[in-house]
């Protein structure tokens, strides 16, 4: 789901979670571009997160973190 598309029944999270995930990934040497590679998000989402972030997009990034052994 593209980050700017709102779907009925979608759930959203605070952008703070995305910032924490981004900062943690960078502290482990994971490039921001790599973090979003399996999601429909673009780099701008990590640089300047909107007020609401799709839970789906966040989960895709979180799944990446788990599969790479970051978390």
C-alpha positions as MATLAB code, in Angstrom:
seq = 'XXXXXXXXXXXXXXXXXXXXXXXXXXXXXXXXXXXXXXXXXXXXXXXXXXXXXXXXXXXXXXXXXXXXXXX';
ca = [
       0.000    0.000    0.000;
       1.513    3.350   -0.965;
       2.151    5.499    2.125;
      -0.023    8.370    0.864;
      -3.053    6.189    0.098;
      -5.679    5.907    2.832;
      -7.764    2.752    2.808;
     -10.927    2.347    4.854;
     -10.126    0.359    7.981;
      -6.412    1.164    7.833;
      -4.520    1.567   11.067;
      -1.831    4.134   11.650;
       1.028    4.645   14.071;
       2.862    7.654   15.401;
       5.792    8.791   13.267;
       7.975    8.480   16.378;
       8.084    4.700   15.910;
       9.395    5.146   12.392;
      12.045    7.588   13.585;
      13.171    5.138   16.292;
      13.348    2.267   13.799;
      15.296    4.413   11.331;
      17.759    5.604   13.961;
      18.255    2.108   15.329;
      18.877    0.717   11.836;
      21.391    3.452   11.084;
      23.175    2.784   14.386;
      23.596   -0.839   13.258;
      25.010    0.196    9.881;
      21.840   -0.451    7.870;
      21.261    2.227    5.240;
      17.865    3.921    5.199;
      17.456    2.933    1.547;
      17.965   -0.715    2.491;
      15.416   -0.438    5.287;
      12.649    0.557    2.872;
      13.605   -1.697   -0.029;
      10.759   -4.196    0.489;
       8.081   -1.610    1.165;
       6.215    0.797   -1.069;
       7.661    3.694    0.913;
      10.134    6.171   -0.462;
      13.146    7.647    1.272;
      11.238   10.832    2.086;
       9.063    8.837    4.504;
      12.125    8.145    6.665;
      13.597   11.615    6.342;
      10.425   13.507    7.163;
       7.698   11.164    8.454;
       4.083   12.337    8.113;
       1.811   12.738   11.138;
       0.426    9.247   10.553;
       2.320    6.250    9.221;
       0.534    3.215    7.842;
       0.884    0.250   10.169;
       1.397   -1.935    7.096;
       4.405    0.093    5.941;
       5.906    0.055    9.434;
       5.441   -3.719    9.692;
       7.224   -4.243    6.371;
      10.198   -2.292    7.681;
      10.036   -4.089   11.020;
       9.984   -7.472    9.295;
      13.147   -6.446    7.496;
      14.753   -5.603   10.830;
      13.846   -8.976   12.316;
      14.984  -10.957    9.268;
      18.366   -9.204    9.334;
      18.800   -9.953   13.035;
      18.631   -6.309   14.116;
      15.949   -6.934   16.722;
];
